[in-house]
Structure formats: structure tokens, C-alpha cells
Amino acid sequence: MTDAALLKVDALEVRYGAIEALKGISLEVRTGEIVTIIGGNGAGKSTLMKAISGLEPVASGRIAFDGTDITHLAGHRRVPLGIAQSPEGRQVFPDQTVRDNLMLGAWHRKGDRDAVEADVEAQFATFPRLRERSEQLAGTMSGGEQQMLAIARALMARPKLLLLDEPSLGLAPLVVREIFTVIRALKARGVTILLVEQMANQALAVADRACVLETGSITLQGRGADLRKDPKVRAAYLGEH
């Protein structure tokens, strides 16, 4: 991890008509770290992720990535710069095979076929179950397998910043443990991650730094280990009263 801010969000506002979904959000993600965002339903977590990946227009504020202003850059142009997202709800291509889903994750890497094939093998090494199901239609797999595929597909873009939006959503506890084992392995490899997660205890445990998002505003931020011990966070998000 370095002190360089790979992602810098300043005073970001996103509106849905008269509703202000994000109210002046400011945060940064440094190279090599995991930053976790926790918060209740409707807090604006997924809206923030969509704004960073270019899927939600910004009303005001600024998003800088690797020193470049990307505030109003189209989403498909952010992927070649180094931003890839594993979206909430997985959103794999159900009528495509596992291998085809992975190849679609590398759509912008034209003329790089040998390296793309090597990366497919790398994903199969990280997620052995995907190798077993490489020719299976993604829509026929379990939720946990689809989540692994969504993460692997994002990694096929060779991102500088990986956005993980609710990777444990709807999964059994055993599968959740598998997903967080993968997240820890990615961190060990130096992958920079912005993580939105409902499983606050696990998310804070892997985070270098963390933010609490409530009704469109960051109300608390600090080291992941410190927020995990904070009495208000424990009461609100870790089920301790």
C-alpha cells in the first residue's frame, strides 16, 4: 500500500429528480488498500459505486482516478483506464458460458489474445469451481458460483481498482466465507479494492480503512479495525446492543 490516492472523490452529489441520493461525498482509495463502505439499505452505497464506474450521472462534485478527472467520462471508457466492477446482484450473462463471461470481461483487450487466455487460466486457478463449469451456461449455476464468476469477470479487465458491490448478498454462510477468503487473497496480491458490503463484521475485518454511509452522507470513517470496535458501529451494524 502507498500513500498515493488512486481514487479521489470530492463533494460528490447524485440526484434522482428531487431526491438527493448522495450529499457531498468525499473519500479516497489508496493504491494497494481495501476501503469498505457499510450502511443500511437506501444509504446510497450502490449509487456511489455506480457513479464511480460511470453508470450513474453526477450532479456535482468530482471523481479523479489515477490523476485523471473522470467525473463525466462514459462508463465503457473507464474500464480501459483500470476500473472494473462486480455489481450488486452479480449480473452475469445467463445465456453465455462461464468461459464466454470471462472473455467478455476482457472485451477491451483486443489483440492481447495470449495474455487473455493466460488470465482465464489464472481465474480458474483462483476459482477452481469455474474451471469445472467452464462450458456451463452461467444462468444455471448457483448464486455463489455466479458471484465467483462476477468477480473473476471483473478481474479479467486487469483493473487497477476493483469495485465489489455486495459480494455476499443472498449467499449461504459457507459461501460467504469462501468469498472473503478470495478477497483476502486479492488483497495479498496487492489488488486495490473498494468494497460495499452488508456483512459489516467481515468487511471491516479485511478493510484497511472504512466509511459509514447514512442517507447519502458519510457519518464516520477511519481504520477498519477501529470502526469494528466503535460502540455505535457495533450497535448499528454488528448486532450488538
C-alpha positions in Angstrom: 0.0 0.0 0.0 1.2 3.5 -0.8 0.0 7.0 0.2 -1.0 7.7 -3.4 -4.7 8.3 -3.9 -5.7 6.1 -6.8 -9.3 7.2 -6.5 -10.3 10.5 -5.1 -14.0 11.5 -4.7 -14.7 15.2 -3.8 -18.0 16.6 -2.7 -19.9 14.2 -4.9 -23.7 14.7 -5.3 -26.1 12.4 -7.2 -29.8 13.2 -7.5 -32.8 11.2 -8.6 -35.2 14.1 -9.5 -35.8 16.0 -6.3 -34.2 13.2 -4.2 -30.6 13.8 -3.2 -29.1 10.3 -3.1 -25.5 11.4 -2.4 -24.9 14.6 -0.4 -21.4 15.8 -0.9 -19.5 12.5 -0.5 -15.7 12.8 -0.2 -13.4 9.8 0.1 -10.2 8.3 -1.4 -8.8 4.9 -2.0 -5.0 4.5 -2.0 -3.1 2.1 -4.1 -3.0 -1.4 -2.6 -5.6 -1.0 0.1 -9.1 -2.2 0.7 -11.7 0.5 1.7 -15.0 -0.7 2.9 -18.3 1.2 2.9 -21.0 0.0 5.2 -24.5 1.3 5.7 -28.2 0.3 5.8 -30.5 -0.2 2.8 -31.1 3.0 0.9 -28.0 4.7 2.3 -26.6 5.3 -1.2 -23.8 2.7 -1.3 -24.7 1.2 -4.7 -25.4 4.7 -6.1 -21.8 5.7 -5.1 -20.4 2.6 -6.8 -22.4 3.3 -10.0 -21.2 6.9 -10.0 -17.6 5.8 -9.7 -18.0 3.3 -12.5 -19.8 5.7 -14.8 -23.3 4.1 -14.6 -24.9 7.0 -12.7 -24.6 10.6 -13.8 -23.1 13.1 -11.3 -25.0 16.3 -10.3 -21.9 18.0 -8.9 -18.5 17.2 -7.4 -15.5 15.5 -8.9 -14.2 12.0 -9.3 -10.5 11.6 -10.1 -8.8 8.3 -11.0 -5.1 7.8 -11.2 -4.7 11.6 -11.5 -7.3 12.0 -14.3 -10.7 13.7 -13.9 -13.3 11.1 -14.9 -16.4 12.8 -13.4 -18.3 12.8 -16.7 -16.4 10.1 -18.6 -18.6 7.4 -20.1 -18.6 4.1 -18.2 -17.2 2.0 -21.0 -14.2 4.4 -21.3 -13.4 3.9 -17.6 -12.7 0.2 -17.9 -9.6 0.6 -20.1 -8.3 3.2 -17.6 -8.4 0.5 -14.9 -11.8 0.4 -13.2 -13.9 -2.8 -13.1 -17.0 -3.6 -11.1 -18.5 -6.8 -9.8 -22.1 -5.4 -9.5 -24.7 -5.9 -6.9 -26.8 -9.0 -7.8 -23.9 -10.4 -9.8 -25.5 -9.7 -13.3 -23.7 -12.4 -15.2 -24.7 -13.1 -18.8 -27.0 -16.0 -18.1 -27.2 -17.4 -21.7 -23.4 -17.3 -22.1 -21.0 -20.0 -20.8 -18.6 -19.3 -17.9 -15.7 -19.0 -20.3 -17.6 -16.6 -22.5 -18.5 -14.5 -19.5 -14.8 -14.3 -18.6 -13.9 -13.4 -22.2 -16.5 -10.6 -22.1 -14.7 -9.2 -19.1 -11.7 -8.6 -21.3 -13.6 -7.1 -24.2 -11.3 -4.0 -24.4 -8.1 -6.0 -24.6 -8.2 -6.6 -28.3 -5.0 -8.0 -29.9 -4.0 -9.5 -26.5 -5.3 -13.0 -27.0 -2.5 -15.0 -25.4 -2.5 -12.8 -22.3 -6.3 -13.0 -22.1 -6.1 -16.8 -22.3 -3.5 -16.8 -19.6 -5.8 -14.6 -17.4 -8.7 -17.1 -18.0 -6.4 -19.8 -16.6 -5.5 -17.5 -13.7 -9.2 -17.1 -12.8 -9.7 -20.9 -13.0 -6.8 -21.2 -10.6 -8.3 -18.7 -8.2 -11.9 -20.1 -8.6 -11.5 -23.9 -9.3 -15.2 -24.4 -9.5 -15.3 -22.1 -12.5 -13.0 -24.4 -14.3 -15.3 -27.4 -13.6 -18.2 -25.4 -15.1 -16.3 -23.6 -17.9 -18.8 -24.7 -20.6 -21.9 -24.4 -18.5 -24.4 -21.6 -19.0 -23.9 -19.0 -16.3 -27.6 -18.7 -15.6 -27.8 -22.4 -14.5 -25.2 -22.0 -11.7 -25.8 -21.4 -8.0 -25.7 -17.9 -6.6 -22.3 -18.5 -5.0 -20.8 -19.7 -8.3 -22.3 -16.8 -10.1 -20.7 -14.4 -7.6 -17.3 -16.0 -8.1 -17.8 -15.6 -11.9 -18.8 -11.9 -11.5 -15.6 -11.2 -9.5 -13.5 -13.3 -12.0 -15.1 -11.4 -14.9 -14.1 -8.1 -13.4 -10.6 -9.3 -12.8 -10.3 -10.2 -16.5 -10.2 -6.4 -17.2 -6.9 -6.3 -15.2 -8.2 -3.4 -13.1 -6.2 -1.0 -11.1 -9.3 -0.6 -8.9 -11.8 -3.4 -8.3 -15.3 -2.4 -7.2 -17.1 -5.1 -5.2 -20.8 -4.3 -4.6 -22.4 -6.5 -2.0 -20.5 -9.7 -2.9 -22.1 -11.7 -0.1 -25.7 -10.7 -0.9 -28.1 -13.7 -0.7 -25.4 -16.3 -0.2 -25.1 -19.1 2.4 -22.6 -18.5 5.3 -20.2 -21.1 3.9 -20.1 -19.4 0.5 -19.7 -16.0 2.2 -16.6 -17.4 3.9 -15.3 -18.5 0.6 -15.8 -15.1 -1.0 -14.0 -13.3 1.8 -11.1 -15.8 1.5 -10.8 -14.7 -2.1 -11.0 -11.0 -1.1 -8.1 -11.6 1.4 -6.1 -13.4 -1.3 -6.7 -10.5 -3.7 -5.5 -8.0 -1.1 -2.4 -10.1 -0.5 -1.7 -9.8 -4.3 -1.9 -6.1 -4.0 -5.3 -5.6 -5.7 -6.9 -2.3 -4.7 -10.5 -2.8 -3.7 -13.5 -0.6 -2.9 -15.9 -2.9 -1.1 -19.6 -2.2 -0.4 -20.9 -4.9 1.9 -23.8 -5.8 4.2 -21.8 -8.2 6.3 -20.2 -5.5 8.3 -18.1 -7.6 10.6 -16.3 -9.5 7.8 -16.0 -6.4 5.7 -14.4 -4.3 8.4 -12.1 -7.2 9.3 -10.5 -7.1 5.8 -10.5 -3.3 5.4 -7.6 -1.0 5.8 -10.0 1.9 6.1 -13.8 2.1 6.2 -16.7 4.6 5.9 -20.2 4.5 7.3 -22.7 5.9 4.8 -26.1 7.0 6.1 -28.8 8.6 4.0 -26.3 9.8 1.4 -23.7 11.2 3.8 -20.5 9.8 5.3 -21.1 10.0 9.1 -18.0 8.1 10.3 -14.7 7.0 8.8 -11.4 5.6 10.0 -9.3 2.4 10.1 -11.3 -0.7 9.6 -10.1 -2.2 12.9 -11.1 1.0 14.8 -14.6 1.1 13.3 -15.1 -2.6 14.1 -14.6 -1.7 17.8 -16.6 1.5 17.7 -19.7 1.1 20.1 -22.0 3.0 17.7 -20.9 0.8 14.7 -21.2 -2.3 16.8 -24.8 -1.4 17.9 -26.0 -0.3 14.4 -24.2 -2.8 12.1 -22.8 -5.7 14.1 -26.0 -6.6 16.0 -24.7 -5.7 19.5 -26.9 -3.6 21.8 
